[in-house]
Amino acid sequence: MLINNNAIPIRKRMKELLFDYLVILLYLVLLFGIAMSIYMCLFKGIPQMNELQAQLIAILTSVIPIILIFSYLDYSKDGSLGKSKSGLILVYKKKSIEASLIRNCIKFFPWQLGHISTIHGIYTNFDSLSIVLSIISMTFGLLLLLMALLRQDKRHLGDLLANTQVQLNGK
């Protein structure tokens, strides 16, 4: 059941974000180690790539796996590790894997847009498009954060589209 006045303390949401950030960071460090091992063993160094190749590697190895991991945790465990450690739970109006995927695609969209802008900038000496995409990414990410912290129901755009809500775990 979704509630209108959701009294989650900001401290709990920040704790949740910290734990989830650490999970993502651990995944990225592991990914870096595996990638560097492959590059050094198979290619004797980091191969030259064009922008499209770099964009595909970024989305296929970091963004999509993270979306899938968090969607799985939201659906099967009613929330990520950060939510669990913070005493929070994800509540669905109608629980489905599609709702979890929608929520996490929206939640991680600013991150992907940040990848796109940074990679494009590296290949174009940070032209105006990369700067505009970077600003859009940061603005959208900030909007999602502010929605989750300041709205009465504590729902961000992903929650609104997926009909989900983070609540205090009543267990």
Helices and strands as residue ranges (DSSP letters): H 10-42, H 51-58, I 59-63, H 64-77, H 81-86, E 88-92, H 97-124, H 128-150, H 157-162, E 164-168
